[in-house]
Amino acid sequence: MSTRLSGPERRQTILSQAQRLFAEKGFHGVSIDEISRAVSVSPAILYRHFDSKQELYDAVLQQLACQRESYVDTVVNSGTNFEDVLTGMTHVFISSVDENPNLLRIEMQSLLDGNPATSEFFKNRWKSFTDYIEFGLNQSMPYDVPNREITILSAGLMFQGMVREALLQKYLQPEDRLVDVSMSELSHELVRLFLRAIGIEKSRLSRKAVISS
């Protein structure tokens, strides 16, 4: 005999199945009937929890967008070296996507759809990186460097792009070109290449930013 789910449990089940389907097929590739079948309920039951497919999609995006990684342990355990902290943060972030690639797929789709949840994806999943990089460079870079502000902002954007592209290659391409590269190796190499690109040697930049959870 199957266990009857409570209202909140049913809602969460619907969200979980909808997340999977939206990640695989996108908003327009999934019907309410398909989601209902995946949850083993009638469309009428589903509509008791969500008034429309758009409302359900928005709820899925919002739930994922609000997931925020905690970098406190990474910062505390990585000493004072900028490279070590950034490497640890990158490893935490990459591992979260490895555990649930839907995070990346849904984020990409929200960008294409222009959904308001996109700003939450940045705030809760990328902003810690950009804030940390920008703060660290602002503290260390001479003030007479030409285009200093743009350089600092561009550095944060560049690292975000490097990490995102690596994840796209690993999780959204038909063939995983990084199949032989471990998460630890990938984290270290991305940070090493990034620091080389912006002209920072490991010994030249210590941790000066504090990342809040």
Secondary structure as UniProt FT lines:
FT   HELIX           7..25
FT   TURN            28..29
FT   HELIX           32..39
FT   HELIX           43..49
FT   HELIX           53..65
FT   HELIX           72..77
FT   TURN            78..80
FT   HELIX           82..99
FT   HELIX           102..113
FT   HELIX           117..121
FT   HELIX           122..126
FT   HELIX           127..140
FT   TURN            143..144
FT   TURN            146..147
FT   HELIX           148..171
FT   TURN            177..180
FT   HELIX           183..197
FT   TURN            198..199
FT   HELIX           202..204
//
